[in-house]
Amino acid sequence: MKRLLSVARLVTVTGVGGVGKTRTALRVAAEVQRAFPDGAWLVDLSPLAQADLVAEAVAQTLGLRDQSTRPQAESLAEYLASRRLLLVLDNCEHLADPCAQLVEQLLRAAPALQILATSRQPLTVQGEHIFTLLPLTVPDPGRSAGGAVDPEPDAAVALFAERARAASPTFALTGDNQAAVIRLCRGLDGIPLAIELAAVRTRALPVQQIAELLEDRFADRFALLRGGSTAGRHESLRTAIDWSHGLCTQAEGLLWARVSVFAGDFDLAAAQQVCADDVLPQADVLPLVAGLVDKSILLCEKHPSGARYRLLDTLREYGRDLHRAAGEEQRLRRSHRDYYLRLAERFEAEWCGPDQVAWYERLSRDKANLMAALDFCLADPAEHRAGLELAAALLYFWMACGHPREGRHYLDRLLAPEHPPGAALTKALWVAGMVTAMQGDLDAAEARLAQCRPHAAAQGDRTAAGWIAYIAGLCALLRGDPVSALTFAEKSAALHRNGGDPATGLLIALTMQCIAFAFAGDFERDIAVTEQTWALCDECGERWIRSYADYMRALAEIGRGDPRAAVGYGRDALRFKWQLGDSTGCAMAVDVLAGAAAALGEAERAARLLGVAHRLWQSVGRPQLGSPDLLAAREHVTRQARQKAGDDAFQAAYGDGLTLDPAAGVDYALDERSARPAETPAQRATWAPLTRRECEVAVLVADGLTNQQIADRLVIGRRTANTHVEHILTKLDFTSRTQIAAWAAARRREDG
């Protein structure tokens, strides 16, 4: 397959379920990734149900958070046009047509892009090269004669032996059991997943008995479908899965069927809440989950937040067939939706507090399940009201965590039918107005507000009225009318203080007052309201709005002639925005830091920061949110830095900023240069080719710190720490942290 990738821009790995397409694609991607300066990126499409969101899934994986209204495929095409990277699209078969359309568009637009896809069927795109992944080779039955163990067994036998040893450390391939292993692997047509499921059983049974049970139980099926045909291979896998299911206890089999309702992975609490009932008590779920993990039905993955579980796609499909046959599908999907609706409501209720990053990470982990719950609501008119409630409860996930495009996707579809008046409709309308305004579609946002106003008035809903006023002010601000924006912001704050939303609703109204004052040049009033906002945020530990207040204070400090103070406030804003994945907030903060650098006379640093900011705005999709005031401020900084540095130096520094990936760019913007001792030329040579920050990370790796501990020590995001470690591995041509640690220790000794 690597040879194919060297000559083809699109390679599709095809084969039956369970044959190892994903595993093979990931192995090949890991082996060739160093040939791609912009990396190899995996996009798992298996949890996705909406064809319209294929491009969005790719964009999210690449860190591209285009919030504009233009088609996401266009944004992707523009983003990839100048990049050399490998895109791995995994599990395309259920979305083959939209995948094919996207692949064609991206390959036309991005000449250095290569795509490796996995699918049970070809994408049928021009230029596609098919790599058909065949099952593992198995020996002829005669090769086991004589009892001697083959020192180099065929791939299927080797896989069985490896997995059997993992399941039962005392297992060994011997002359006594080799024939049974070969017979079993041949019976399963060499399909890796089927072989792995059988190998797990060596914990309880000798391999000869496993082979006999498998053959006896499904003799008719084997007799009908023999000879290596695709249909026969599908049936061989089904045979192995049926057999594994038959060896589960009744309760384990029931839980297998029920956990298949999850999209992607899930935690124990979700399984207990969604799957338990009178037949399957909640207290039994933990030991049953452990049993399915032991049988390799469920995969267990350890995360800092705790264990999460998932089914392989083939086993999930099997489980869904089981719960459909039992007539449980609708009940299970509703139970699943209800659980994630309750989770979203908790998220909304607790958002204005100290746990915003934890909530961001939690919902990011559960995003596939949240989208699946919304898909269920969309598919059934009887569930539309619950869908409105779920989509509206996710307001801060859409607007604060970088997902307004997906929020609008679901809200627009849920609001398309007629709905009876009620609180759910009213809230969904103003939330839709909010995410639409964030995309810069101001006319559509104001149309949503016009729909919402009579409902809010009839219901006496002061929270809705306060948000309507805020969104109207945001539209005015983005149209370049800070005076009207201030009027709306003051009205919003008054409504929220008197029966509305005294938490985020009030705080966000105050931040609009701040920026309206800043745009109007009234910096003292900007600072007064900023300090009021800080105090309210600090009372409850809120950080998202506070970081916007930090940004507003930075604007004010530049305006009143103290750019050095602005640097501190701008960095405070950027640190939290980066932790939260708020791309818009990050871009705004880097813009203000560029302004502060220009005002301090650091023209080349300002130019470099302008380049960093431009790349961040590219990922957002709407430079400076389309605001005339923010655009004018950036143009002023650009002229100021260019005049001070000169055209050539400005362009060189600006180009440097553009070449930094977002994580490195943010790291550069946060660099507290004055807090670090100067390096000697000898030290710089000793640690080449690493940057100063990469040297710090290498030292901390040598000290035994994890990436999260490194992030905490350096006050950067975990993603940034991950990126630094990857860059170090690439630059030094290493493959492990141990090598980094040894290298860093040697450099420290040389430095004395």
C-alpha positions in Angstrom: 0.0 0.0 0.0 2.9 2.4 0.7 3.9 1.9 -3.0 0.4 2.9 -4.1 0.6 6.0 -1.9 3.8 7.0 -3.6 2.1 7.2 -7.0 -1.6 7.8 -6.2 -3.3 10.7 -4.5 -6.3 8.7 -3.5 -6.0 5.1 -2.2 -9.1 3.4 -0.9 -8.6 0.3 1.3 -11.6 -2.0 0.7 -12.5 -5.4 2.3 -15.1 -7.2 4.3 -15.9 -6.1 7.8 -13.4 -7.3 10.4 -10.6 -7.7 7.9 -8.5 -4.9 9.5 -9.0 -2.0 7.2 -8.7 0.7 9.9 -5.7 -1.0 11.6 -3.9 -1.3 8.2 -4.6 2.3 7.2 -3.4 3.6 10.6 -0.2 1.5 10.4 0.6 2.8 6.9 -0.2 6.4 7.9 2.2 6.1 10.8 4.9 4.7 8.6 4.7 7.5 6.0 3.6 10.5 8.1 7.1 12.0 8.0 6.8 12.5 4.3 4.0 15.0 5.0 5.2 18.2 6.6 1.6 19.1 7.6 0.9 15.8 9.2 -1.3 12.7 8.9 -4.8 13.2 10.2 -7.4 10.5 11.0 -11.1 11.3 10.6 -13.4 8.6 12.0 -16.7 8.8 10.2 -18.4 5.8 11.9 -20.4 7.9 14.4 -21.6 10.3 11.7 -25.2 10.0 10.4 -25.7 13.3 8.7 -24.2 13.5 5.2 -24.1 17.3 5.5 -21.6 17.0 8.3 -18.8 15.0 6.6 -16.9 18.2 5.7 -17.5 19.5 9.2 -16.0 16.3 10.7 -12.9 16.7 8.6 -12.6 20.4 9.5 -12.9 19.7 13.2 -10.2 17.1 13.0 -7.9 19.6 11.3 -8.7 22.3 13.9 -10.4 24.4 11.3 -13.4 26.1 12.9 -14.8 28.1 10.1 -17.8 29.9 11.6 -18.9 31.6 8.4 -22.0 30.7 6.3 -20.0 29.5 3.3 -20.0 25.8 2.6 -17.5 24.0 4.8 -16.1 22.1 1.8 -15.0 25.5 0.3 -13.3 26.5 3.5 -11.5 23.1 3.6 -10.4 23.4 0.0 -8.9 26.9 0.7 -7.2 25.7 3.9 -5.7 22.6 2.3 -4.7 24.3 -1.0 -1.1 25.1 0.2 -0.6 22.2 2.5 1.0 18.8 2.1 -0.8 16.4 4.4 -2.3 12.9 4.4 -6.0 12.7 5.3 -7.2 9.3 6.5 -11.0 9.0 6.0 -12.0 5.9 8.0 -15.3 4.1 7.6 -16.7 5.8 4.5 -19.2 3.1 3.4 -22.4 4.5 5.0 -21.6 7.9 3.6 -20.0 6.9 0.3 -21.6 9.6 -1.9 -20.9 12.6 0.3 -17.4 11.3 0.9 -16.8 10.9 -2.8 -18.0 14.4 -3.5 -15.8 15.9 -0.8 -12.7 13.9 -1.9 -13.1 15.1 -5.5 -13.4 18.7 -4.5 -10.4 18.6 -2.1 -8.1 16.8 -4.5 -8.9 19.4 -7.2 -8.2 22.3 -4.9 -5.1 20.9 -3.0 -2.4 19.6 -5.3 -0.2 18.3 -2.4 -3.1 16.6 -0.6 -3.2 12.8 -0.4 -6.2 10.8 0.9 -6.2 7.3 2.3 -9.8 6.0 2.8 -11.2 2.8 4.2 -14.6 1.5 3.0 -16.3 -1.7 2.3 -16.9 -0.4 -1.2 -14.9 1.9 -3.5 -15.7 5.6 -3.6 -15.7 5.5 -7.4 -13.8 8.8 -7.7 -11.7 9.5 -10.7 -8.1 8.6 -10.0 -9.0 6.3 -7.1 -6.6 3.4 -6.6 -8.2 0.4 -4.8 -6.2 -1.7 -2.3 -8.3 -4.7 -1.5 -7.3 -6.0 1.9 -7.6 -9.8 1.9 -8.0 -11.9 5.0 -4.8 -13.3 6.6 -3.1 -16.3 5.0 -3.8 -19.7 6.5 -1.8 -22.9 5.8 -3.2 -25.9 4.1 -4.4 -28.6 6.5 -1.6 -30.9 5.5 1.1 -28.6 6.8 0.1 -29.5 10.4 0.8 -33.1 9.9 3.6 -34.7 11.8 3.2 -32.6 14.9 6.2 -30.2 14.4 5.4 -26.6 15.2 6.0 -24.3 12.2 8.7 -21.8 13.3 7.2 -19.2 10.9 3.5 -19.8 11.0 1.2 -18.1 8.5 -0.3 -14.8 9.5 -3.6 -16.1 10.7 -2.0 -18.7 13.0 0.5 -16.1 14.3 -2.3 -13.7 15.1 -4.3 -16.4 16.9 -1.2 -17.4 19.0 -0.4 -13.7 19.8 -4.0 -13.0 21.0 -4.3 -16.2 22.8 -1.1 -15.5 24.7 -2.5 -12.1 25.6 -5.7 -13.7 26.9 -4.0 -16.7 28.6 -0.3 -16.2 29.3 0.2 -20.0 29.6 -0.9 -20.6 26.0 1.6 -21.8 23.5 1.4 -23.1 20.0 2.4 -26.8 20.2 2.4 -29.9 18.1 -0.7 -31.0 19.9 -2.8 -27.9 19.2 -1.4 -26.6 16.0 -3.8 -28.6 13.8 -6.8 -27.3 15.7 -5.5 -23.7 15.4 -5.1 -24.1 11.7 -8.5 -25.7 11.3 -10.1 -22.9 13.3 -8.3 -20.1 11.3 -9.3 -21.7 8.0 -12.9 -22.1 9.2 -12.9 -18.3 10.0 -11.5 -17.5 6.6 -8.5 -15.8 8.1 -10.6 -12.7 9.1 -8.6 -11.0 11.9 -11.6 -9.9 14.1 -13.1 -13.4 14.0 -9.8 -14.9 14.9 -9.3 -12.5 17.8 -12.7 -13.2 19.2 -12.0 -17.0 19.1 -8.5 -16.5 20.7 -10.0 -14.8 23.7 -11.8 -18.1 24.6 -8.4 -19.8 25.4 -8.8 -18.4 28.9 -11.5 -21.0 29.5 -11.2 -23.7 26.9 -8.4 -25.6 25.1 -8.1 -24.7 21.5 -9.2 -28.1 20.2 -12.5 -27.7 22.0 -12.9 -24.1 20.7 -12.5 -25.4 17.1 -15.0 -28.3 17.7 -17.6 -26.0 19.3 -17.4 -23.5 16.5 -17.6 -26.2 13.8 -20.4 -28.1 15.5 -22.6 -25.1 16.2 -22.4 -23.7 12.8 -21.8 -26.7 10.5 -24.7 -25.9 8.2 -23.5 -22.3 7.7 -20.0 -23.5 6.9 -21.2 -26.1 4.5 -23.3 -23.6 2.6 -20.7 -20.9 2.4 -17.2 -22.2 1.8 -14.6 -21.3 -0.7 -13.4 -17.8 0.2 -16.1 -15.8 -1.5 -16.9 -12.4 -0.1 -20.3 -13.7 1.0 -18.6 -16.6 2.7 -16.2 -14.3 4.5 -19.0 -12.1 5.7 -20.8 -15.3 7.0 -17.6 -16.6 8.6 -17.3 -13.3 10.6 -21.0 -13.5 11.5 -20.4 -17.1 12.6 -17.6 -16.0 15.0 -19.6 -13.1 16.4 -22.7 -15.4 16.8 -20.6 -17.9 18.6 -19.0 -15.2 20.9 -22.5 -13.9 21.6 -23.7 -17.5 22.4 -20.9 -17.9 25.0 -21.9 -14.7 26.8 -24.3 -14.9 29.7 -27.8 -13.8 28.9 -27.3 -10.6 30.8 -24.0 -9.9 29.0 -25.7 -10.5 25.6 -28.4 -8.1 26.6 -25.9 -5.4 27.6 -24.0 -5.9 24.4 -27.2 -5.2 22.4 -28.0 -2.2 24.5 -24.6 -0.5 24.6 -24.6 -0.6 20.8 -27.0 2.4 20.9 -23.9 4.6 21.7 -22.1 6.4 19.0 -18.4 6.3 19.5 -17.3 5.7 23.1 -19.1 6.1 26.5 -18.4 5.8 30.2 -19.8 3.6 32.9 -22.3 6.2 34.2 -23.8 6.5 30.7 -24.1 2.7 30.3 -25.8 2.5 33.7 -28.3 5.2 33.0 -29.1 4.3 29.4 -29.1 0.5 29.5 -30.5 -0.4 32.9 -34.1 -1.3 33.6 -36.1 -3.9 35.6 -34.6 -6.7 33.5 -31.0 -5.4 33.7 -30.5 -3.7 37.1 -28.2 -0.8 37.3 -26.0 -2.5 39.9 -25.3 -5.3 37.5 -24.0 -3.1 34.7 -20.4 -2.7 36.1 -19.7 -6.5 36.4 -21.3 -7.1 33.0 -19.2 -4.4 31.4 -16.1 -6.0 33.0 -17.2 -9.4 31.5 -17.6 -7.9 28.0 -14.2 -6.3 28.3 -12.7 -9.7 29.4 -14.3 -11.3 26.3 -12.9 -8.5 24.0 -16.4 -7.5 23.0 -15.9 -4.0 24.6 -12.6 -2.2 24.3 -11.6 -0.2 27.4 -9.6 2.9 27.0 -8.1 4.8 29.9 -8.4 8.6 30.0 -7.4 11.1 32.6 -11.2 11.5 33.2 -11.6 7.8 33.7 -12.3 4.6 31.7 -14.3 4.8 28.5 -15.6 1.9 26.5 -16.4 1.3 22.9 -17.5 -1.4 20.5 -15.7 -2.1 17.2 -17.9 -1.1 14.3 -18.7 -4.6 13.3 -19.7 -5.6 16.8 -21.8 -2.4 17.2 -23.7 -3.3 14.0 -24.3 -6.8 15.4 -25.6 -5.4 18.7 -27.9 -3.0 16.9 -29.3 -5.9 14.9 -30.0 -7.6 18.2 -31.8 -4.7 19.8 -33.8 -4.1 16.7 -34.9 -7.8 16.6 -35.9 -7.5 20.2 -38.1 -4.4 19.4 -36.0 -2.2 21.7 -34.5 0.3 19.2 -36.9 3.2 19.8 -36.9 2.8 23.6 -33.2 2.6 23.7 -32.6 5.6 21.5 -35.1 7.6 23.5 -33.3 6.6 26.7 -30.0 7.5 25.1 -31.4 10.9 24.1 -32.8 11.6 27.5 -29.5 10.9 29.2 -27.6 13.3 26.9 -30.4 15.9 27.3 -30.0 15.7 31.1 -26.2 16.0 30.6 -26.6 19.1 28.3 -29.0 20.7 30.9 -26.4 20.1 33.6 -23.7 21.6 31.4 -25.8 24.7 30.8 -26.7 25.1 34.5 -23.1 24.8 35.6 -21.4 26.6 32.8 -21.1 29.9 34.7 -18.7 28.6 37.2 -15.2 27.2 37.8 -15.5 24.0 35.8 -15.8 25.4 32.2 -12.7 23.6 30.9 -13.8 20.3 32.5 -17.2 20.7 30.9 -15.7 21.6 27.5 -13.6 18.4 27.7 -16.6 16.3 28.8 -18.9 17.4 26.0 -16.0 17.2 23.5 -15.6 13.5 24.5 -19.4 13.0 24.2 -19.9 15.0 21.0 -20.7 11.9 18.9 -23.4 10.8 21.3 -24.8 14.3 21.5 -25.0 14.5 17.7 -26.6 11.0 17.6 -29.2 12.2 20.1 -30.0 15.2 17.9 -30.2 12.9 14.9 -32.8 10.8 16.6 -34.9 13.8 17.4 -34.7 15.0 13.8 -35.8 11.7 12.4 -39.1 11.6 14.4 -41.5 14.5 14.6 -42.7 13.3 18.0 -39.2 14.0 19.3 -38.8 17.4 17.8 -39.6 19.3 21.1 -36.9 17.3 23.0 -34.6 18.1 20.1 -35.3 21.8 20.5 -34.5 21.5 24.2 -31.3 19.6 23.6 -30.0 22.0 20.8 -30.8 25.0 23.0 -29.2 23.6 26.1 -26.0 23.2 24.1 -25.8 27.0 23.5 -22.4 27.4 25.2 -21.0 24.4 23.4 -22.0 26.0 20.1 -20.8 29.5 20.9 -18.0 29.2 23.5 -16.4 25.9 22.3 -16.2 26.6 18.6 -19.2 24.8 17.1 -21.7 27.4 15.8 -21.9 25.8 12.4 -23.1 22.5 13.8 -25.4 24.3 16.2 -27.0 26.1 13.3 -27.2 22.9 11.3 -29.4 21.2 13.9 -31.4 24.3 15.0 -32.3 25.2 11.5 -33.6 21.7 10.8 -35.4 21.4 14.1 -37.1 24.8 13.6 -38.1 24.2 10.0 -41.5 22.5 10.9 -44.3 24.4 12.6 -44.2 24.1 16.5 -46.8 25.1 19.1 -45.8 28.1 21.2 -43.9 27.3 24.3 -40.7 27.8 26.3 -38.8 25.3 24.2 -39.6 27.0 20.9 -38.9 30.5 22.3 -35.5 29.5 23.7 -34.5 27.6 20.5 -35.3 30.7 18.4 -33.1 33.1 20.3 -30.3 30.4 20.6 -30.6 30.0 16.8 -30.3 33.8 16.5 -27.2 33.8 18.6 -25.3 31.1 16.7 -26.4 32.7 13.4 -25.1 36.1 14.4 -21.8 34.4 15.4 -21.5 33.2 11.8 -21.9 36.8 10.6 -25.3 36.1 8.9 -26.8 39.2 10.5 -30.0 39.3 8.4 -30.8 35.7 9.3 -30.1 36.4 13.0 -32.4 39.4 13.0 -35.1 37.3 11.3 -34.8 34.8 14.2 -35.1 37.6 16.7 -38.3 38.8 14.9 -39.8 35.3 15.2 -38.8 35.1 18.9 -40.0 38.5 20.2 -43.8 37.9 20.2 -43.3 34.5 21.9 -41.0 36.0 24.6 -43.5 38.9 25.2 -46.5 36.6 25.4 -44.7 34.4 27.9 -43.2 37.3 29.9 -39.8 35.6 29.4 -37.3 38.2 30.6 -34.3 35.8 30.0 -35.3 35.5 26.4 -35.9 39.3 26.2 -32.5 39.9 27.6 -30.8 37.7 25.1 -32.8 39.1 22.3 -31.5 42.6 23.2 -27.9 41.3 23.5 -28.1 39.6 20.0 -29.6 42.7 18.5 -26.7 44.7 20.0 -24.2 42.2 18.6 -25.6 42.6 15.2 -25.4 46.4 15.5 -21.8 46.1 16.7 -20.8 43.9 13.8 -22.4 46.4 11.4 -20.2 49.1 12.9 -22.7 50.9 15.1 -21.3 50.9 18.7 -23.8 53.5 19.8 -26.8 51.3 19.1 -24.9 48.3 20.4 -24.4 50.1 23.8 -28.1 50.9 24.0 -29.0 47.3 23.4 -26.3 46.0 25.8 -27.6 48.3 28.6 -31.2 47.1 28.0 -30.0 43.5 28.1 -28.1 44.0 31.4 -31.2 45.6 32.9 -33.5 42.7 31.9 -31.0 40.1 33.2 -30.7 42.0 36.5 -34.4 42.0 36.9 -35.8 38.5 36.4 -33.6 37.3 33.5 -30.3 35.4 33.5 -28.2 37.0 36.2 -25.3 34.7 35.3 -23.9 34.4 31.8 -26.7 36.6 30.3 -25.7 39.5 32.5 -22.0 39.0 32.2 -22.1 38.9 28.4 -24.2 42.0 28.2 -21.6 43.8 30.3 -18.8 42.7 27.9 -20.7 44.2 25.0 -20.8 47.5 27.0 -17.1 47.3 27.4 -16.3 46.8 23.7 -18.9 49.4 22.7 -17.1 51.9 25.0 -13.7 50.9 23.5 -14.9 51.3 19.9 -16.3 54.7 20.9 -12.9 55.7 22.5 -14.4 56.0 26.0 -11.6 53.9 27.6 -12.2 55.0 31.2 -15.8 53.7 31.1 -14.6 50.6 29.4 -12.2 50.0 32.3 -14.9 50.7 34.9 -17.3 48.1 33.4 -14.5 45.7 32.9 -13.7 45.8 36.6 -17.3 45.3 37.4 -17.4 42.3 35.1 -14.2 40.8 36.7 -15.7 41.1 40.1 -18.9 39.3 39.1 -16.9 36.6 37.3 -14.6 36.1 40.2 -17.6 35.6 42.6 -18.5 32.4 40.8 -15.2 31.4 39.3 -16.3 32.1 35.7 -13.5 32.2 33.2 -14.9 32.4 29.6 -16.5 35.8 30.0 -13.7 37.0 32.3 -11.2 36.2 29.5 -13.2 38.4 27.2 -13.1 41.1 29.8 -9.3 40.7 29.9 -9.3 41.3 26.1 -11.5 44.4 26.6 -9.1 45.7 29.2 -6.2 45.2 26.8 -8.0 47.2 24.2 -8.6 50.0 26.7 -4.9 50.0 27.9 -3.7 50.4 24.3 -6.2 53.2 23.8 -5.1 55.1 26.8 -1.4 54.6 26.1 -0.2 51.7 28.3 0.6 48.9 25.8 2.8 47.1 28.3 -0.2 46.6 30.6 -2.2 45.5 27.6 0.3 42.7 26.9 -0.4 41.1 30.3 -4.2 41.4 29.9 -4.1 40.1 26.3 -2.0 37.0 27.4 -4.4 36.3 30.3 -7.2 36.3 27.7 -5.4 34.1 25.3 -4.3 31.5 27.8 -7.9 30.6 28.7 -9.3 31.0 25.2 -6.8 28.4 24.0 -7.6 26.0 26.9 -11.3 26.2 25.9 -10.8 25.8 22.2 -12.4 29.3 21.6 -10.8 30.0 18.2 -12.5 33.3 17.8 -11.4 34.5 21.2 -7.8 33.3 20.5 -7.7 35.3 17.2 -9.0 38.4 18.9 -6.4 38.1 21.7 -3.5 37.7 19.3 -4.7 40.7 17.3 -4.7 42.8 20.5 -1.2 41.5 21.4 0.0 42.5 17.9 -1.4 46.0 18.6 0.4 46.2 21.9 3.7 45.1 20.3 3.4 47.7 17.6 2.7 50.4 20.2 5.8 49.3 22.1 7.9 49.7 19.0 8.4 45.9 18.6 7.6 46.1 14.9 8.8 42.7 13.8 7.1 40.9 16.7 4.0 42.8 15.8 4.3 41.6 12.2 4.9 38.0 13.3 1.8 38.2 15.6 -0.3 39.6 12.8 0.7 36.5 10.7 -0.2 34.2 13.6 -3.5 36.0 14.0 -4.2 35.8 10.3 -3.8 32.0 10.4 -6.1 31.8 13.4 -8.7 33.9 11.7 -8.4 31.6 8.7 -9.5 28.8 10.9 -12.5 30.8 12.1 -13.4 31.8 8.6 -14.4 35.5 9.2 -11.5 37.8 9.8 -12.2 40.2 12.7 -15.8 38.8 12.6 -16.5 41.3 9.8 -16.5 44.1 12.3 -15.5 47.5 10.7 -13.9 48.6 14.0 -11.8 45.5 14.4 -10.8 45.5 10.7 -9.8 49.2 11.0 -7.8 48.4 14.2 -5.8 45.7 12.5 -5.1 47.8 9.4 -3.8 50.5 11.8 -1.4 48.0 13.5 -0.3 46.7 10.1 0.6 50.2 8.9 2.3 51.0 12.2 4.5 47.9 12.2 5.3 48.1 8.5 6.4 51.7 8.8 8.7 50.9 11.7 10.2 47.7 10.4 10.3 48.5 6.6 8.6 46.4 3.9 11.1 43.6 3.7 11.5 43.0 7.4 7.7 43.3 7.9 7.0 40.7 5.2 9.6 38.3 6.4 8.3 38.5 10.0 4.7 38.3 8.9 5.6 35.2 6.8 7.2 33.6 9.8 4.0 34.0 11.7 2.0 32.5 8.9 4.2 29.4 8.9 3.5 28.6 12.6 0.8 26.2 13.3 -1.9 27.5 15.7 -0.4 25.8 18.7 3.1 27.2 18.0 1.6 30.6 17.2 -0.2 30.8 20.4 2.9 29.7 22.3 4.8 32.4 20.6 2.2 35.0 21.5 2.3 33.9 25.2 6.1 33.9 25.3 7.3 35.8 28.4 10.7 36.6 27.0 11.7 39.0 29.7 11.2 36.3 32.4 13.8 34.0 30.9 17.6 34.3 31.1 19.4 34.9 27.8 21.0 31.9 26.2 24.6 31.8 25.2 25.5 31.0 21.6 27.0 27.7 22.8 23.8 26.7 24.5 21.7 27.5 21.4 24.0 25.2 19.4 23.9 22.5 21.9 20.1 22.3 21.8 19.7 22.8 18.1 17.4 22.2 16.2 14.8 22.8 19.0 13.2 26.1 19.7 13.5 27.6 23.2 10.1 26.4 24.2 10.7 22.9 22.8 13.9 22.8 24.9 11.9 23.5 28.0 9.4 20.8 27.1 12.3 18.3 26.4 13.7 19.0 29.9 10.3 18.4 31.5 10.0 15.1 29.6 13.4 14.2 30.9 12.1 15.0 34.4 9.3 12.5 33.9 6.4 14.8 33.5 3.3 13.8 31.5 2.0 16.1 28.8 -0.7 17.4 31.1 1.8 18.1 33.8 4.0 19.9 31.2 1.0 22.0 30.2 0.3 22.9 33.8 3.9 23.8 34.5 4.3 26.0 31.4 0.7 27.5 31.6 -0.2 26.2 28.2 -2.9 23.9 26.9 -2.5 20.2 26.8 -2.9 20.2 23.0 0.0 22.6 22.9 2.1 20.3 25.0 1.2 17.4 22.8 2.2 19.3 19.7 5.6 20.3 21.2 6.4 16.7 22.0 5.4 15.6 18.5 7.6 18.4 17.0 10.5 17.3 19.1 10.1 13.6 18.0 10.0 14.7 14.4 13.0 17.1 14.6 15.2 14.6 16.4 14.0 11.6 14.4 13.0 9.9 17.6 10.1 7.5 18.3 9.7 7.6 22.1 9.8 9.9 25.1 12.6 7.8 26.5 14.9 8.9 23.6 13.9 12.6 24.3 14.7 12.2 28.0 18.2 10.7 27.2 18.9 13.4 24.6 17.9 16.2 27.0 19.9 14.8 29.9 23.0 14.7 27.6 22.5 18.3 26.6 22.1 19.4 30.2 25.4 17.7 31.1 27.1 19.4 28.2 25.8 22.8 29.4 27.2 22.1 32.8 
